[in-house]
């Protein structure tokens, strides 16, 4: 085994499930005891006795984002177990723009960087790679810091460009250093591909693209690959600002299936309506317990994602559980009984050369019936009448391809969908991350 490969070797990854469960239960009991003893929030929330098995976790209430907002600095200290020093504070950069803060000790951040580096190194980012860090920087944003520290451990050349630099300067840096790998959110790579296509730039070839922070759909991958010459898409790691790293792609995995960092987190899949555990193979809501986070303990945290545990084993030989991500728990709009997802719209967009993959789907109510609105940006500036004509064509194509929706419109079960075609950079974005909130249900307001 090569020296650097041995750095990423973890014997825990190859333990049988019963031995992994014994170690996890021991870590869980240590965490529960510490949190109950040192956190005001957890003092009456956690059991006084040791857990005899991981199945007893169901007796602990599910932790929500609102719990964090109400019990973390600057509002109060309910979660924090230590003085606010020797630590980092980050804020969420989700599409809602509604921030909540999260805290890592310096040592915990180093541990997170090592987990992140494992998921970048194994799929191919190594010594000799020239990697652009295109995550968003500043504004108490975590990912740029995480990725820089992770890339250091991969031994590659690091270009800390950041998404805010803009496409023109980014292309200049990519050319100067012959960048062959990049890490960022999908929205950035869409915009970079749009820029390169518009300016007929053909010498930007990024062989490995590692993405995180948003869903990336097959048609979007195909478009980015075509323009930027991508040979391999990998996950920058399944993670969240609050929890840190949860899962990783090994050398055999890509896309939505991840090994779970079982030595660092414990995952439960529960029924989204009842909170009861579901059997492996069945989809449900993902709950995360961070086994090595003591500064701000997270126990049974509802991360807001859907997924399922796969019973398959990976060809890499690791025995770690496989988690298949299935999108946000609120990423499906139900329009008068018809399910519409961003992936459906992404697939339809692929047939229109004028459209960017920056889009949004919105549900509203009008005259007592559901209304679907699809907002799509074009790649280039267009006159209003041309955008209106394009919207008509897309509506016709949507109804032709989605026959269930067409039936609902014809039988007056739902309103005629509204298609809004907008010029580039006009859909509302989170000011810190550049993300577009892709699914909005105004009927809940």
C-alpha positions in Angstrom: 0.0 0.0 0.0 1.4 3.4 -1.0 2.3 5.8 1.9 -0.5 8.3 1.2 -3.1 5.5 0.6 -2.2 4.1 4.0 -3.1 7.5 5.5 -6.7 7.0 4.4 -6.9 3.3 5.5 -9.2 2.9 8.4 -9.5 -0.7 10.0 -13.0 0.2 11.2 -14.2 0.3 7.6 -13.6 -3.5 7.3 -15.1 -4.6 10.6 -18.1 -6.9 10.6 -21.4 -5.2 11.4 -21.7 -6.6 15.0 -18.3 -5.3 15.9 -19.0 -1.9 14.4 -22.3 -1.7 16.3 -20.5 -2.5 19.6 -18.1 0.4 19.0 -20.9 2.7 17.9 -23.0 1.9 21.0 -20.0 2.7 23.2 -19.4 6.0 21.5 -23.1 6.8 21.7 -23.3 6.2 25.4 -20.2 8.4 26.0 -21.8 11.2 23.9 -25.2 10.9 25.6 -23.6 11.1 29.0 -21.4 14.1 28.1 -24.3 16.0 26.5 -26.7 15.4 29.4 -24.0 16.5 31.9 -22.7 19.6 30.0 -25.6 20.9 27.9 -28.6 22.7 29.4 -30.7 21.7 26.3 -30.0 18.0 26.7 -30.2 17.9 30.6 -33.8 16.6 30.7 -33.9 15.3 27.1 -31.6 12.3 27.4 -32.0 9.1 29.4 -30.1 8.8 32.7 -29.2 5.1 32.1 -26.9 3.7 29.4 -28.4 2.5 26.2 -28.4 -1.3 25.9 -28.7 -1.2 22.1 -28.9 1.3 19.3 -32.6 0.5 18.9 -33.3 2.3 22.1 -32.5 5.6 20.4 -36.1 5.9 19.4 -36.9 7.0 22.9 -34.9 10.2 22.4 -36.8 13.0 20.7 -35.9 14.0 17.2 -33.8 17.1 17.0 -34.9 19.9 14.6 -33.4 22.9 12.9 -35.7 25.1 15.0 -34.3 23.5 18.1 -30.9 24.7 17.0 -32.0 28.2 16.1 -33.6 28.7 19.6 -30.8 27.2 21.6 -27.5 28.3 20.0 -25.5 31.6 20.3 -26.2 34.4 19.8 -29.7 33.7 21.2 -28.6 31.4 24.1 -26.1 28.8 25.1 -28.4 25.7 25.4 -26.4 23.4 23.1 -22.9 24.6 23.8 -20.9 22.5 26.3 -17.7 24.6 26.4 -16.6 28.3 26.4 -16.7 30.0 23.1 -13.0 29.8 22.3 -10.6 27.5 20.5 -13.4 27.0 18.0 -15.0 28.0 14.7 -18.5 29.5 14.2 -20.2 29.0 10.8 -23.7 29.8 9.5 -25.9 27.9 7.3 -26.0 28.8 3.6 -29.2 27.0 2.6 -31.5 28.2 -0.1 -33.9 29.7 2.5 -31.4 32.3 3.6 -32.7 31.8 7.2 -29.4 31.4 9.0 -28.6 29.2 12.0 -25.2 29.0 13.5 -23.0 25.9 14.1 -19.9 25.5 16.2 -16.8 23.2 15.8 -13.8 23.0 18.1 -10.5 23.4 16.2 -9.8 19.7 16.8 -13.3 18.7 15.5 -12.7 20.8 12.4 -9.4 18.9 11.7 -11.3 15.6 12.0 -13.9 16.9 9.5 -11.2 17.8 7.1 -9.7 14.3 7.3 -13.2 12.8 6.5 -13.7 15.2 3.6 -10.2 14.5 2.2 -10.9 10.7 2.2 -13.9 11.3 -0.1 -11.9 13.4 -2.5 -8.7 11.3 -2.4 -10.3 7.9 -3.1 -12.1 8.9 -6.3 -8.9 10.4 -7.8 -7.8 13.7 -6.4 -4.2 13.0 -5.5 -0.7 14.4 -5.6 -0.3 15.8 -9.1 -3.9 17.0 -9.3 -4.4 20.7 -9.8 -7.6 21.5 -8.0 -9.8 24.7 -8.0 -11.7 25.2 -4.7 -14.9 26.8 -6.1 -16.9 26.6 -2.9 -18.4 29.9 -1.6 -16.1 31.8 0.7 -16.6 34.3 3.5 -19.9 35.1 5.3 -19.1 32.5 8.0 -19.5 29.9 5.3 -18.0 26.5 6.2 -17.4 24.6 2.9 -14.6 26.7 1.5 -12.6 26.2 4.8 -13.4 22.5 5.0 -12.4 21.8 1.4 -9.1 23.8 1.6 -8.1 21.8 4.7 -9.2 18.5 3.0 -7.2 19.2 -0.2 -4.1 19.8 1.8 -4.3 16.2 3.0 -4.7 15.0 -0.6 -1.3 16.5 -1.5 -2.5 18.3 -4.6 -1.9 21.8 -5.9 -4.7 24.0 -4.4 -6.2 27.0 -6.2 -8.5 28.7 -3.6 -10.5 30.7 -6.2 -14.0 30.6 -4.6 -17.3 30.9 -6.5 -17.5 34.7 -5.9 -14.5 35.3 -8.2 -16.8 35.2 -11.3 -16.4 33.1 -14.5 -14.0 35.4 -16.5 -11.3 35.4 -13.8 -11.9 31.7 -13.0 -11.3 30.7 -16.6 -8.0 32.7 -16.5 -6.8 30.9 -13.4 -7.9 27.5 -14.9 -5.9 28.2 -18.0 -2.8 29.5 -16.2 -2.4 26.4 -14.0 -4.1 23.8 -16.3 -6.6 22.9 -13.6 -7.8 19.3 -14.0 -10.2 19.0 -11.0 -12.6 21.3 -9.2 -14.8 21.3 -6.1 -18.0 23.4 -5.9 -21.8 23.5 -5.9 -23.6 22.4 -9.1 -25.0 26.0 -9.6 -21.4 27.3 -10.1 -20.5 24.7 -12.7 -23.8 25.4 -14.6 -22.9 29.1 -14.7 -19.3 28.3 -15.7 -20.5 26.1 -18.5 -23.0 28.7 -19.7 -20.1 31.3 -19.8 -17.8 29.0 -21.7 -20.4 28.1 -24.2 -21.5 31.7 -24.8 -17.8 32.8 -25.3 -16.9 29.8 -27.4 -14.3 28.7 -24.9 -13.2 25.1 -25.6 -9.8 24.8 -23.8 -11.3 24.5 -20.3 -11.1 20.8 -19.5 -11.9 19.8 -15.9 -11.5 16.0 -15.7 -12.9 15.5 -12.2 -15.7 17.6 -10.7 -16.6 17.1 -7.1 -20.0 18.6 -6.1 -21.9 19.2 -2.9 -24.5 21.4 -1.4 -27.2 20.7 -4.1 -28.7 17.9 -6.1 -27.1 17.5 -9.5 -29.3 15.7 -12.1 -28.2 13.5 -15.1 -29.1 16.0 -17.7 -27.2 18.7 -15.9 -24.2 16.4 -15.7 -24.4 15.7 -19.4 -24.5 19.5 -20.2 -21.5 20.3 -17.9 -19.5 17.4 -19.3 -20.1 18.5 -22.9 -18.9 22.0 -22.3 -16.2 21.5 -19.6 -14.9 18.1 -20.7 -15.7 16.4 -17.4 -14.8 12.7 -17.3 -15.9 12.0 -13.8 -18.4 13.5 -11.4 -17.9 12.6 -7.7 -19.4 13.7 -4.5 -17.5 16.2 -2.4 -19.0 14.2 0.5 -22.5 14.0 1.8 -22.5 16.6 4.5 -24.3 19.5 6.0 -23.2 22.7 7.7 -24.6 21.5 11.0 -23.4 17.9 11.0 -20.2 18.0 9.0 -19.3 14.9 6.9 -21.8 12.0 6.8 -20.8 9.9 3.8 -18.2 9.6 1.0 -17.7 8.1 -2.4 -15.0 5.5 -2.5 -13.1 4.6 -5.7 -16.0 2.4 -6.8 -19.0 4.7 -6.0 -20.3 7.9 -7.5 -23.4 9.9 -7.5 -26.1 9.6 -4.8 -24.8 6.4 -3.2 -22.3 6.9 -0.3 -20.5 4.9 2.3 -21.5 6.2 5.7 -18.6 7.5 7.9 -19.8 5.1 10.6 -16.9 5.8 12.9 -18.0 9.4 13.0 -21.8 9.4 12.6 -24.8 7.1 13.3 -27.6 7.2 10.7 -31.2 6.3 11.3 -33.9 6.1 8.6 -37.4 6.8 9.9 -40.9 7.2 8.6 -41.3 10.9 7.9 -44.9 10.9 9.3 -44.5 8.8 12.4 -40.8 9.0 13.2 -40.7 5.2 13.5 -37.7 3.3 12.1 -38.0 1.7 8.7 -36.4 -1.5 7.5 -33.2 -1.3 5.4 -34.0 -0.8 1.7 -37.1 1.3 2.4 -36.9 5.1 2.0 -37.4 7.5 4.8 -36.2 10.6 6.6 -32.5 10.7 7.6 -31.6 11.3 11.2 -27.9 12.0 12.1 -26.1 11.6 15.4 -22.5 13.0 15.3 -20.5 10.6 17.5 -17.4 12.8 17.7 -18.9 16.2 18.1 -18.8 17.3 21.7 -18.6 21.1 21.5 -22.1 21.2 20.0 -23.6 17.7 20.3 -26.1 16.7 17.7 -28.2 13.6 18.6 -30.9 12.3 16.2 -30.8 15.5 14.1 -33.4 15.7 11.2 -31.1 16.9 8.4 -34.1 17.4 6.0 -33.1 14.7 3.5 -34.6 11.5 2.3 -32.7 8.3 1.8 -32.5 4.6 2.3 -29.9 2.1 3.6 -28.9 -0.4 0.9 -28.2 -4.0 1.8 -25.6 -4.3 -1.0 -21.9 -4.6 -0.4 -19.4 -2.4 -2.2 -16.8 -3.8 -4.6 -14.1 -1.8 -2.7 -14.3 -4.3 0.2 -15.4 -1.8 2.9 -18.1 -3.1 5.1 -19.5 0.3 5.9 -23.2 0.8 5.2 -24.3 2.3 1.9 -26.7 5.2 2.0 -28.6 6.2 -1.1 -29.7 9.8 -1.1 -33.1 10.6 -2.5 -33.3 14.3 -2.3 -34.7 16.8 0.2 -37.7 15.7 2.2 -39.6 18.6 0.6 -38.3 18.2 -3.0 -41.5 16.7 -4.4 -44.4 18.9 -5.2 -47.8 17.3 -5.3 -50.0 19.1 -7.8 -53.6 17.8 -7.5 -52.2 14.3 -6.9 -49.5 14.6 -9.6 -45.9 14.4 -8.4 -43.4 16.8 -9.9 -39.7 16.9 -9.0 -36.8 19.0 -10.1 -35.4 16.0 -12.0 -38.5 15.9 -14.2 -38.0 19.6 -15.2 -34.2 19.1 -15.6 -34.9 16.3 -18.1 -37.3 18.5 -20.1 -34.9 21.4 -20.1 -32.3 19.2 -21.8 -34.4 19.4 -25.0 -34.1 23.2 -25.2 -30.8 24.7 -26.2 -31.8 28.2 -25.1 -32.4 27.2 -21.5 -29.9 27.2 -18.6 -30.2 24.5 -15.9 -31.0 27.3 -13.4 -34.7 26.8 -12.7 -37.3 26.7 -10.0 -40.7 25.0 -9.5 -43.4 26.6 -7.4 -46.8 25.4 -6.2 -49.7 27.9 -5.5 -53.4 27.9 -5.2 -55.7 29.7 -7.6 -59.5 29.6 -7.5 -59.4 26.7 -5.1 -57.1 24.5 -7.3 -53.4 23.8 -7.4 -51.2 25.8 -9.8 -47.7 24.7 -10.9 -45.3 27.5 -12.0 -41.9 26.7 -13.6 -39.4 29.5 -13.6 -36.4 29.0 -16.0 -33.5 31.2 -16.9 -32.1 31.4 -20.4 -28.4 31.0 -21.1 -28.2 34.4 -22.9 -30.2 37.6 -22.9 -33.4 37.4 -24.9 -36.1 39.9 -25.9 -39.3 39.6 -24.0 -41.4 38.4 -27.0 -38.8 35.6 -27.7 -38.9 34.5 -24.0 -42.7 34.4 -24.2 -42.6 32.3 -27.3 -40.1 30.0 -25.6 -42.4 29.7 -22.6 -45.3 28.6 -24.9 -43.1 25.9 -26.5 -42.0 24.6 -23.1 -45.5 24.4 -21.8 -46.6 22.4 -24.8 -43.7 20.1 -24.4 -44.4 19.7 -20.6 -48.0 18.7 -21.2 -47.1 16.4 -24.1 -44.5 14.5 -22.0 -46.3 14.6 -18.6 -49.5 13.0 -19.6 -50.9 12.7 -16.1 -50.5 16.5 -15.7 -52.1 17.0 -19.1 -55.1 14.9 -18.0 -55.5 16.9 -14.8 -55.6 20.2 -16.9 -58.0 18.8 -19.4 -60.4 17.5 -16.8 -60.0 20.8 -14.8 -58.5 19.0 -11.9 -55.8 21.6 -11.8 -54.9 25.0 -13.2 -53.0 25.3 -16.5 -49.3 25.5 -15.5 -47.5 28.8 -15.8 -44.1 28.9 -17.4 -41.9 32.0 -16.8 -38.8 32.3 -18.9 -36.3 34.8 -17.4 -33.0 36.3 -18.5 -29.7 35.0 -16.9 -29.1 35.8 -13.2 -32.6 37.0 -12.5 -34.1 34.2 -10.4 -33.6 35.0 -6.7 -30.5 33.5 -5.2 -29.2 33.1 -1.7 -26.8 36.1 -1.4 -24.1 34.0 0.3 -24.1 30.8 -1.7 -25.6 31.6 -5.1 -28.1 28.8 -4.7 -31.6 29.0 -6.0 -34.4 27.6 -3.9 -35.5 25.0 -6.4 -38.8 23.9 -4.8 -41.2 26.3 -3.3 -44.7 25.4 -1.9 -46.6 28.6 -1.3 -49.7 26.6 -0.3 -48.0 26.0 3.1 -47.8 29.7 4.0 
